[in-house]
Amino acid sequence: MLTLCFVLAVIGLPSALTKGSVVGGIVGVLGSIGAIALIVQSIYAQRETRPTFEAFRVAAFAFCVVLGLTLGLVAGSGHHSHGLEACAALAGLMAGYIVGIAAGLWAQYLGWIGIWVELAGGVAALGMLVGDIVAVSR
């Protein structure tokens, strides 16, 4: 249902905004409302749960760690010093680790929608890691 709502929103809203299509507007608004309702329902269903390390979201943690590493590499790359680049990367890695622990616990509050967020975070972390490897090997 969530995918269907996103498809309806992606198809309907652009045609309503660019061409002034009334049917596109109706379809886009219904898709948007449906997607928002499903996301809110998922979060609302988890309101009583308490995050634990047994249900820790590893992909959310990995995303934050790799994002910290990437930002550190980018910040240190302008100094033309391998030592400063390594220090900036290490600082970003540590910051990502700390934020990643909080993200891995917080993602449990998302309910079933957290699986999709975790999937997107895992794919993004993999992509950033490949980019980091390419950037460092230059």
QUITA-V110231 format. One record per helix or strand of 3 or more residues. SS is the DSSP state (h for helix, s for strand). FROM is the first residue (numbers start at 1). TO is the last residue. If there is no record, write none. Layout:
# QUITA-V110231
ss: [SS;SS]
from: [FROM;FROM]
to: [TO;TO]
This chain:
# QUITA-V110231
ss: [h;h;h;h;h]
from: [2;22;58;82;113]
to: [19;45;77;110;137]
